[in-house]
Amino acid sequence: MPEIVVFAATGRSTEQKRGLCRDITEAMVRNFGVAADQVTVQIVESSLDSKSKGGVLFSDR
């Protein structure tokens, strides 16, 4: 049973997250040969002031 964890900054709509989960699930089914109901996708969101890149907070970009 594959489990995929996606880390992302907040700000995506439910529809965007739904599409991502669907696409990831389809890729796992196609490439790993598992049934869709065996795939778990979890999106872990961080606020923009709790994530940085290059030492700069996402909220400061």
N, C-alpha and C positions, 0 to 999 in steps of 0.2 A: 504494500500500500504506500505509494509515493506521497510525500508531504512536501509542499513547496512553501517557503516563507519569503514574502516580498516586503522589503523595508522601503518606505517612501515618506516624503514630507506630506503633510496634510494639504488638502486643497482640491483633490479629485472628486468628481461627482460620483454618486452611486452608479450611474449608468457607465461611467468610465471604468470603475472597479468591476462591475458586472462583466463588461467586455473583456477586461484583462483576465479575469478568472476563467471565463469561457475559453479564451484563446490558449491559455496555459494548459487547461484541462485537455483540450483537443490535441495539443502538441504532445502531452504525455501519453495519451491514448495511441496516437500515431507512432511515436518513437519508442515507447516502452512496452507497447502491446498489452496495456491493462484496460480494464473497463472504466468508464468515466466515473462511476460511483465509488471507485477505489481511490480516486485522486482527491487530496485535501489541499486547498490553497488558503493561506492565511496572509492577510495584508496587515502589517504592523506600521502604524502611522506615528510620526513624530511632529510636534508643532515646529513651525519655522524658526522659533527661537531656541530650539533644542537640538538643532542639527547644523553642522557647518561643513564647508568645503574650502580647502586652502586657508583655513584659519578665520574665515569670514562666515558669520551666521547667515543662514538662508534669509532670515528676516531683514538683514542689512543689505541684501543684494538688490 
